[in-house]
Amino acid sequence: MNKSFNPILLLCLVITLSACSLPGPASLPTAIVQPSVTSLPPTDTPFPPTDTLVPTDTSIPTPILTETPVGQIFRDDFTGALQPGWTWKNENSSRWTITTDGWLQITGEDPSLFGDGIQSNLLWRDPPTGEYQVTVHVNAATTTNFQQATLYLYQDGDNFVAINRGFCSFCVAGGNGIYMEYKYAGAWGTFRQATLSNDVYLRLVTRGDVIEGFYALQPDQWKSMGKVGNYLKNFEIGLGVSNVDSNNINSDLIGRFDYIEIALP
């Protein structure tokens, strides 16, 4: 049978075969998902810096020591209490005190070391070896024979040297004065200087075979009272106040010592 060629049918066949030979749709590659990182926003207010604590000093401060003046051996300014080394003889505690402004104050009684050989509230200490000087600042308003506020170098009743602010109506005009008294083997002697000043400085100096007495009405304006031989042995340095008002005047002398200093001459 003679069949005729159908071009339309051929075209449809070509299209169908072409469609069958085309590759399928391409697979899309899988995307790699990166982990999400969430950044914290910066803090607007920064943390305040930590306060640095200053270490507390718990150590005990070292006291500032006052340098001892050259040549000074001992000094008592009578502040609060007596310095070590003092000894009371015939103490009457009701008649001596250390005042709040720093004075050793002794109220005199009638018996006297120079008269009766017995006196209350005598304050003693041992002397240093070698040469030295003893200085006191004294205030005493004497009015009656034989009131005395005295610095002693005392061995016994027959051997001593002393200097005082005292009263002796037949010794100097007016009675008020500074008296340097001494006794050697029972023999008396005295040097005297009239003064109206109740506030005086007294000094005894031992140098070689001589003891010399000095006084001053102003600090460091020293004047010599006199000299005696240094015959004392085994003696003590002392302070004392007495009345010796044998006529029953009953006038008690208040003697005040601001300081005592022992130093090289």
Residue pairs with C-beta under 8 A, 6 or more apart in sequence:
69 263
71 263
71 264
72 261
72 262
72 263
73 128
73 132
73 262
73 263
73 264
74 83
74 85
74 125
74 128
74 260
74 261
74 262
75 83
75 259
75 260
75 261
75 262
76 82
76 83
76 86
76 259
76 260
77 102
77 258
77 259
78 98
78 102
78 103
78 104
78 257
78 258
78 259
79 98
79 102
80 98
81 98
82 98
82 104
82 123
85 125
85 126
86 123
86 124
86 125
87 123
87 124
87 125
88 121
88 122
88 123
88 124
89 122
89 123
89 124
90 118
90 119
90 120
90 121
90 122
91 120
91 121
92 109
92 120
92 121
95 106
95 107
95 109
95 120
95 121
96 104
96 105
96 106
96 107
96 121
97 105
98 104
98 105
99 105
99 256
102 258
103 139
103 256
103 257
103 258
104 123
104 239
104 256
104 257
105 254
105 255
105 256
105 257
106 121
106 149
106 239
106 240
106 241
106 254
106 255
106 256
106 257
107 241
107 252
107 253
107 254
107 255
108 147
108 148
108 149
108 241
108 242
108 243
108 252
108 253
108 254
108 255
109 119
109 120
109 121
109 242
109 243
109 252
110 242
110 243
110 244
110 245
110 246
111 118
111 119
111 120
111 242
111 244
112 119
112 146
112 148
112 242
112 243
112 244
113 119
113 122
113 152
113 154
113 157
113 240
113 242
114 146
114 148
114 162
114 181
114 242
114 244
115 146
115 244
117 157
119 240
119 242
121 240
121 241
122 238
122 239
122 240
123 238
123 239
123 240
124 154
124 236
124 237
124 238
125 236
125 237
125 238
126 236
126 237
127 153
127 206
127 235
127 236
127 237
127 262
128 262
131 206
131 207
131 208
131 264
131 265
132 205
132 206
132 262
132 263
132 264
132 265
133 203
133 204
133 205
133 206
133 262
133 263
133 264
133 265
134 151
134 153
134 203
134 204
134 205
134 237
134 260
134 261
134 262
135 201
135 202
135 203
135 260
135 261
135 262
135 263
136 151
136 201
136 202
136 203
136 239
136 257
136 258
136 259
136 260
136 261
137 199
137 200
137 201
137 257
137 258
137 259
138 149
138 151
138 164
138 165
138 199
138 200
138 201
138 202
138 255
138 256
138 257
138 258
139 198
139 199
139 200
139 255
139 256
139 258
140 147
140 148
140 149
140 165
140 166
140 198
140 241
140 253
140 254
140 255
140 256
141 198
141 253
141 254
142 148
142 149
142 165
142 166
142 167
142 175
142 176
142 198
142 253
143 167
143 251
143 253
144 167
144 243
144 245
144 249
144 251
144 253
145 167
145 168
145 169
145 175
145 244
145 245
146 166
146 167
146 168
146 242
146 244
147 166
147 167
147 242
147 243
147 244
147 245
147 251
147 253
148 164
148 165
148 166
148 167
148 179
148 240
148 241
148 242
148 244
148 253
148 255
149 164
149 165
149 166
149 240
149 241
149 253
149 255
149 256
149 257
150 162
150 163
150 164
150 166
150 238
150 239
150 240
150 241
150 242
151 162
151 163
151 164
151 202
151 204
151 237
151 238
151 239
151 260
152 160
152 161
152 162
152 236
152 237
152 238
152 239
152 240
153 160
153 161
153 162
153 204
153 206
153 211
153 232
153 235
153 236
153 237
153 238
154 160
154 162
154 235
154 236
154 238
155 232
155 233
155 234
155 235
157 183
158 183
158 184
158 185
158 186
159 183
159 184
159 185
159 231
159 232
159 233
159 235
160 182
160 183
160 232
160 235
161 180
161 181
161 182
161 204
161 211
161 213
161 228
161 232
162 180
162 181
162 182
163 178
163 179
163 180
163 181
163 202
163 203
163 204
163 213
163 215
163 225
164 178
164 179
164 181
164 202
165 177
165 178
165 198
165 200
165 202
165 255
166 177
166 178
166 179
167 175
167 176
167 177
168 175
168 177
168 179
168 192
169 175
171 177
171 179
171 190
171 192
172 192
172 193
172 194
173 194
174 194
174 196
176 194
176 195
176 196
177 192
177 193
177 194
177 195
178 192
178 193
178 195
178 200
178 202
178 215
178 225
179 190
179 191
179 192
179 193
180 190
180 191
180 192
180 213
180 225
180 226
181 188
181 189
181 190
182 188
182 189
182 190
182 211
182 228
183 189
184 228
184 229
184 231
189 228
191 213
191 225
191 226
193 215
193 223
193 225
195 217
197 217
199 217
200 215
200 216
200 217
201 215
201 216
201 217
201 219
201 222
202 213
202 214
202 215
203 213
203 214
203 215
203 216
203 222
204 211
204 212
204 213
204 214
205 211
205 212
205 213
205 214
205 265
206 230
206 265
207 230
207 265
208 230
209 229
209 230
210 227
210 228
210 229
210 230
211 227
211 228
211 229
211 230
211 232
212 224
212 225
212 226
212 227
213 224
213 225
213 226
213 227
214 222
214 223
214 224
214 225
215 222
215 223
215 225
216 222
216 223
237 262
239 257
239 260
241 253
241 254
241 255
242 253
243 251
243 252
243 253
245 251
